[in-house]
Amino acid sequence: MTTSPYMPKNDDDRADLLEHIVATLPKYITLLEINAQDFDELQADSAAFRYALQTMGIMQAHSQSWTATKNQLRDGSIGGDSWPVIPTLPQPIAAMVKPGIISRLSALAARIKTHRNYTTAIGYDLWLIGGEQKIDPTSWKPVLSIYLQAGHPVIAWAKGKASALEIWVDRADSNNFVLLAVNTEPNTNDTTPLPPAGSSAVWKYKAIYRLHDQPVGQWSNVISIAVGV
């Protein structure tokens, strides 16, 4: 019987594979004779690759804001009177690793699949056999970043395998967090009227992923930004 390649073609799915192996491999470490150094390297690779993808998405979104600001300055279109705010990067910052994450993953997978104790059941459990794999959305947690465009907040986020993102906002108006939007595509512009001239406020945001119209996973960290300044 032939199977399709286990290694995904896009980087988001590769990050998912790394995270899945990190979460699943511990129960097979003794059986497959995986040493602590190899597992520690796999964990570091997984964290670094996911961090690189998240940060890249945030910076790409921020680049769009700077492009819009540049065009407004050049063409005289209506826009804000301040530079875009530098985005907040995900925390904690992952440790840098040496190049070759996917090569190391492939080498580890080859070792596992040629080990005398390896079985097809283990291969399926570790996602090392191609085909449809089960996705566990309970671990999904959005990573948000925020900046101003024309004075209004833009919440930057990545979609991943979720159907949508549910975003809530606290405008420091005694209403606590209220639903802002459910978006199916990044990013999210908050076009709510800004505080009156001469006043300012700090708006806070949090979000959770949706799958099949239901919230899944964990809430993001709360982020905030000053508006009306």
N, C-alpha and C positions, 0 to 999 in steps of 0.2 A: 504494500500500500504506500502510495506517495502522499506527502503532505506539502503544504505551501511553506515558504520560508517563515521562520518564527520572528525574524528581525523586522520591525516595522520600517516603513519607508520615510515617515515624517518624524520630526524631532519631538513633537508633543507625545506621540505614541511611544517613542523610544524612552522618553523620560518616565512614562507610565510603566514601561517594562522594567526599567531599573528599580523603580520604587517597589514594584510588585515582588521582584526577586529579593530585594532587601528585607521585605516584610515576611516572605515565605521561606526563604532559605534556612533560617535558624533551626527549624525542626529536622533538617537533613544534614546539618553540618558534620555531626559525628559519623553518620552513615556514609557520607560522600567524602569524608576526610578533607574538609575545607578548613584551612588554618585561619587563625584569628587575624593575621596580617592581611590575607586576601579578602576576608569579609570586611575589615575596617576600610580597606581601599575601595571596595564596592560601595559601602555606605557614603564615603567621601565623594566618590564619583557621582553617585545619584544626587546628593545634595547640591553639588556644584553645577551639575547640568540643569537641574530644575531652576536653580537660582539664576543661571545665565539666561534661560528662556524667559523667566518672569521679568528680569531687569531689561532685557531686550525689548519686550513688549511695552513696558513703561516708557522707555526712551524713544521708541518709535512713535508712541502717542504724543509725547512731549515735542518731538520733532515736527509733528503736524501743527502743533500750536505755534511754534516759532515760524513755520512757513506762512501760516495765516497772518501773524503779526508783521512779518516782512512784507507780505503783499498789501496789507493795509497801509503800511508806511509808504510803500512805493506808489500805490494807486490812489491814496486818499479816501478809501472806503471807510465807512463808520466802524470804529473799533474802540478798544480800551485805551486808557492813558497810562498804562504801565506795562513793563515787560512781563512775559509769562513767568510764573513762579517755578523755581527749580523743583522737580518732583521729589517726593520722599521715596527712597529705595526700600525694598523689602528688608526686614530685620528678623532674625540676626543675619549678618552677612556670612555666606558660606565660605569655608576655607577654599583657597585656590588649589587646584590639583594639576598634575602634569598633563600635557596633551595626550589624546588617544583613548578617551573614555569608551567609545564604542568598540575599538579594537580590543581593549582589555575585557569588556563584557563578552565579546565573541570568543575570546580565548578561554575565559572561565566557563562559558557555556559548553565549549568543546570538551574541556576537561570533565565536566559533570556528565556529559552524554556518553563519554567513553569509560567512565568509572565502572568497575565490576558490579557495584551495587545499584547502579542506575536502572530505573524501570520506566516504561512508557507512562505509568501513572504519575511518577515524579515529574516527568517531562511536561505533562499537561498541567500539573499543579504549579510548576514554575514558569509556565508560558513559554517553554522551550520547544514546543511542537506547534507548527503553524496551524492556523484555523481560527475560528471564532473564539475569542476569549471573554470570560466573564469580567465585567467592569464593576468595581466596588465603589459606588459614589459616596459611601459613608465617610470616606477620608477627604473628600473634596473640601477645600477651603480657599475662597477667593483671596487674591492679593491685590489690593487697591493702591492707586496712587492718584494724586490730585494736583491740578494746576488751574490757573485762571485764564480764560479767553474772553476778551471783551468785557472783563469784569466779572464774568459768571464762572462758577466752578465747572470743571470737566473732570469726571471720575474715570480714570483709565483702568481697564481690566482686561483679562484674557478669558476667552470662552471655554477652551478645552473641549471636553465631550459633553458639557452641560447643554440643556436646551435653551436656558436663559439665565439672567442674573436678576435677583430681586434686591433693590437698593432702598435703604431707609435713611432718612435725614432728621437730624435734631437741629433746629434753627435757634436754639436758646430762647424760645418764646413760651416756655412753660408747657408745651405740648409733648415734650420728650420726643422719642423717635416715631416718625410717621412714614408711611410708604411714599417713596418718591416715584419709582418707576419699576416696571418689569421689562427689561430689554433683551432682545434675542441676539443683538450684535453690539460689540464694543464700538465706541465708548459712550458714556452717558453725560449729556449736557444738562445742567440744572439751570433752567431759564426762568426760575421764580424771580419776581421783582426783587431787586437789591434793597438794602436798608435805605431810608431817606438820606438825602445829601447832608453831609456833616456828621453822620453816624456810621457805626460799623457793628459787625457781629461776627462771632465765630460759629461757623456751621460745621456739624459733624456728620459723618457718613459711615454706614456699615452695610454689608451685603451678604447674601447667601445664594448659592447656586440653586437652580431648579432643573428637575428632570421629569418629563411627562406632567408638567404643570404642578409639581409638588416640590416643596423645599427639600434639599438633600445636603448632607455633609455638615460642615461647621460654619459658624459665622466668621466673617473676616475680622481682622483687627479694626478698631475704630480709627478713622483718620479725620483730620480737621483742617480748616483753612479760614482765614479772615477775609471777609467780604465787605464792600462798601468803604474801603480805606483809600 
